[in-house]
Amino acid sequence: MANGATAAAAAAAETAHAIKASGAVVHVEAGDFETILRKIESLLVVCAEGGIFSRKHHYLTSYRGLIFYTRSQTPLLLPPQVELITARKIWIPE
């Protein structure tokens, strides 16, 4: 039982560290994410596909010191000037 509690405490500490390392991540709806993209001059977006039961498209971008994240069932229409980085996976601490 003590080993289970130790493992749970270690997992909680690892999650807390990941949240501190990632900074503030703001989850927004896909439409709001697209609105934010239109406000950014030098546009950089990280995207990945994932999902266990259905494919989802995950997106990250930074705006005014915050990281904005969204996921969508279908790919977003990104502006043509976007610098796109395709990641194998995007993990957001919950």
Secondary structure, DSSP 8 states (H G I E B T S, - for coil): -HHHHHHHHHHHHHHHHHHHHH--EEE--HHHHHHHHHH-SS-EEEEEEE-SSS-EEEEEEEETTEEEEEEESS-----TT-EEEE-S------
